[in-house]
């Protein structure tokens, strides 16, 4: 199948990692296989691999239907697997067995495929594997799945906004499908991963899973979701000095699933409330998403950044700057619905907890952020094919400035309109800009996690040193030096998911 998840030997795939990191990654795969043999007393049949991602721009708009612009990182989840043809039992262990305890379950029939427990405040680590397992079994109606012995290794920091959970779900789905001899294309696999991760209780979009599966080395992705899922490879501008991105971890963790009711899922609900209201006042018919509002506003014509900024102005006119938000009682009046209708239509699919709901701030962020994504994408395209008569230095300065400003505006909006930043992330963004970043913003769901900065390639080493001194040495003076490369690092677009069939 031309568009299937690639199956490669380790020697073929290792080139997907940055050159300076290949030997350590080669050793990592062999160490995982060695550990597998010591745990299970048998060889793994294969190793499934799925990367994390960093979102360059386009935060909290994928679940609304608008396009985003991420890239994969080299950090990834690996699952070594041995297939047991004589059993339907799944045993899953983690190389960090002191933190992640071993789990085991058995297929119990079509109606009780797997029970995924999600107690508020904590999420059992194996549930992310169960999401992928359940998703594949349901999609392909597997009534006699093979038994699996699994050993997991990951170097995407959890709760850092780099999509460790989605990488785990994607990797699990790929491992289960490959073990059960299922052939499918990347689009189908991405859609399965998007849907099945919602079993964990997060009403997410599809950026993380699509990036993990479709990514290609040295290229970012523009991912559109409507009318259909469609990832487009993007070559980032070739500049002199070269463009690079640095990821900095605030070291404030945010568990998206555990806090979903007051953070992530609540934002999804608020955008839906805004879409319904804007639809009624603009088109006299409530809309399901803000993308639907834009699509109807454009009467089916292509949605561009100009129209999105027009819609942001309409938000000002039609909703007004109601910073305190709306209570349920106020929503019933605004939407001309009863409280029971509001609850049934907006508050039952995924539970949320809130006294007030912010329609103005969320809608304004979404439309303006979607416009910034299109402007970032357009700038990448025009810079790549720009007039060669422009001197390299002038061209680079202009491109850095324009990309950086879009990233800065994105962070301001996430902080002020979407309320998904935090004190530490804001401080880290400020430090990054002071240390020479052309642009800096939170990346991922927010409420902690990482910051991504655009930096001139010949300044990245000095930039990392300065940020270390001004942020990490101040806030985390006891952080071991050997951990610094894990919390702040330069990154280029990495490769997508794969199955490693041999370690040769």
Secondary structure as the mmCIF struct_conf table of DSSP 4:
data_model
#
loop_
_struct_conf.conf_type_id
_struct_conf.id
_struct_conf.beg_label_comp_id
_struct_conf.beg_label_asym_id
_struct_conf.beg_label_seq_id
_struct_conf.end_label_comp_id
_struct_conf.end_label_asym_id
_struct_conf.end_label_seq_id
TURN_TY1_P TURN_TY1_P1 UNK A 2 UNK A 3
STRN STRN1 UNK A 4 UNK A 4
HELX_LH_PP_P HELX_LH_PP_P1 UNK A 5 UNK A 5
STRN STRN2 UNK A 6 UNK A 9
HELX_RH_AL_P HELX_RH_AL_P1 UNK A 10 UNK A 13
HELX_RH_3T_P HELX_RH_3T_P1 UNK A 14 UNK A 16
BEND BEND1 UNK A 17 UNK A 17
HELX_RH_3T_P HELX_RH_3T_P2 UNK A 19 UNK A 21
HELX_RH_AL_P HELX_RH_AL_P2 UNK A 22 UNK A 40
BEND BEND2 UNK A 41 UNK A 42
BEND BEND3 UNK A 45 UNK A 45
STRN STRN3 UNK A 46 UNK A 57
TURN_TY1_P TURN_TY1_P2 UNK A 59 UNK A 60
TURN_TY1_P TURN_TY1_P3 UNK A 62 UNK A 65
STRN STRN4 UNK A 68 UNK A 68
STRN STRN5 UNK A 69 UNK A 84
TURN_TY1_P TURN_TY1_P4 UNK A 85 UNK A 86
STRN STRN6 UNK A 89 UNK A 94
BEND BEND4 UNK A 95 UNK A 95
TURN_TY1_P TURN_TY1_P5 UNK A 97 UNK A 99
BEND BEND5 UNK A 100 UNK A 100
STRN STRN7 UNK A 103 UNK A 106
BEND BEND6 UNK A 110 UNK A 110
TURN_TY1_P TURN_TY1_P6 UNK A 111 UNK A 112
BEND BEND7 UNK A 113 UNK A 113
TURN_TY1_P TURN_TY1_P7 UNK A 120 UNK A 121
TURN_TY1_P TURN_TY1_P8 UNK A 125 UNK A 125
HELX_RH_AL_P HELX_RH_AL_P3 UNK A 126 UNK A 139
TURN_TY1_P TURN_TY1_P9 UNK A 140 UNK A 141
BEND BEND8 UNK A 143 UNK A 144
HELX_LH_PP_P HELX_LH_PP_P2 UNK A 145 UNK A 146
STRN STRN8 UNK A 147 UNK A 154
BEND BEND9 UNK A 156 UNK A 156
HELX_LH_PP_P HELX_LH_PP_P3 UNK A 157 UNK A 157
TURN_TY1_P TURN_TY1_P10 UNK A 158 UNK A 159
BEND BEND10 UNK A 160 UNK A 162
HELX_RH_AL_P HELX_RH_AL_P4 UNK A 164 UNK A 179
TURN_TY1_P TURN_TY1_P11 UNK A 180 UNK A 181
STRN STRN9 UNK A 185 UNK A 185
HELX_RH_AL_P HELX_RH_AL_P5 UNK A 186 UNK A 197
HELX_RH_3T_P HELX_RH_3T_P3 UNK A 198 UNK A 200
TURN_TY1_P TURN_TY1_P12 UNK A 201 UNK A 201
BEND BEND11 UNK A 206 UNK A 206
HELX_RH_AL_P HELX_RH_AL_P6 UNK A 207 UNK A 214
STRN STRN10 UNK A 216 UNK A 216
TURN_TY1_P TURN_TY1_P13 UNK A 217 UNK A 218
STRN STRN11 UNK A 219 UNK A 219
STRN STRN12 UNK A 220 UNK A 224
BEND BEND12 UNK A 226 UNK A 228
STRN STRN13 UNK A 230 UNK A 234
HELX_LH_PP_P HELX_LH_PP_P4 UNK A 235 UNK A 237
BEND BEND13 UNK A 240 UNK A 241
HELX_LH_PP_P HELX_LH_PP_P5 UNK A 242 UNK A 242
STRN STRN14 UNK A 243 UNK A 249
BEND BEND14 UNK A 251 UNK A 251
TURN_TY1_P TURN_TY1_P14 UNK A 256 UNK A 263
HELX_RH_AL_P HELX_RH_AL_P7 UNK A 264 UNK A 282
TURN_TY1_P TURN_TY1_P15 UNK A 283 UNK A 283
BEND BEND15 UNK A 284 UNK A 285
BEND BEND16 UNK A 288 UNK A 289
HELX_RH_AL_P HELX_RH_AL_P8 UNK A 290 UNK A 297
TURN_TY1_P TURN_TY1_P16 UNK A 298 UNK A 300
BEND BEND17 UNK A 301 UNK A 301
HELX_LH_PP_P HELX_LH_PP_P6 UNK A 302 UNK A 303
HELX_RH_AL_P HELX_RH_AL_P9 UNK A 305 UNK A 318
TURN_TY1_P TURN_TY1_P17 UNK A 319 UNK A 319
TURN_TY1_P TURN_TY1_P18 UNK A 323 UNK A 324
STRN STRN15 UNK A 326 UNK A 326
HELX_RH_AL_P HELX_RH_AL_P10 UNK A 328 UNK A 335
TURN_TY1_P TURN_TY1_P19 UNK A 336 UNK A 336
HELX_RH_AL_P HELX_RH_AL_P11 UNK A 339 UNK A 346
BEND BEND18 UNK A 347 UNK A 350
BEND BEND19 UNK A 355 UNK A 355
STRN STRN16 UNK A 357 UNK A 357
HELX_RH_AL_P HELX_RH_AL_P12 UNK A 359 UNK A 384
TURN_TY1_P TURN_TY1_P20 UNK A 385 UNK A 385
TURN_TY1_P TURN_TY1_P21 UNK A 388 UNK A 389
BEND BEND20 UNK A 390 UNK A 390
HELX_RH_AL_P HELX_RH_AL_P13 UNK A 392 UNK A 416
TURN_TY1_P TURN_TY1_P22 UNK A 417 UNK A 417
BEND BEND21 UNK A 418 UNK A 418
HELX_RH_AL_P HELX_RH_AL_P14 UNK A 423 UNK A 434
TURN_TY1_P TURN_TY1_P23 UNK A 435 UNK A 436
BEND BEND22 UNK A 438 UNK A 438
STRN STRN17 UNK A 439 UNK A 443
BEND BEND23 UNK A 444 UNK A 445
BEND BEND24 UNK A 447 UNK A 449
STRN STRN18 UNK A 450 UNK A 456
HELX_RH_3T_P HELX_RH_3T_P4 UNK A 457 UNK A 459
HELX_RH_AL_P HELX_RH_AL_P15 UNK A 460 UNK A 467
HELX_RH_PI_P HELX_RH_PI_P1 UNK A 468 UNK A 472
HELX_RH_AL_P HELX_RH_AL_P16 UNK A 473 UNK A 475
TURN_TY1_P TURN_TY1_P24 UNK A 477 UNK A 478
HELX_RH_3T_P HELX_RH_3T_P5 UNK A 481 UNK A 483
HELX_RH_AL_P HELX_RH_AL_P17 UNK A 484 UNK A 487
STRN STRN19 UNK A 488 UNK A 491
STRN STRN20 UNK A 498 UNK A 502
#
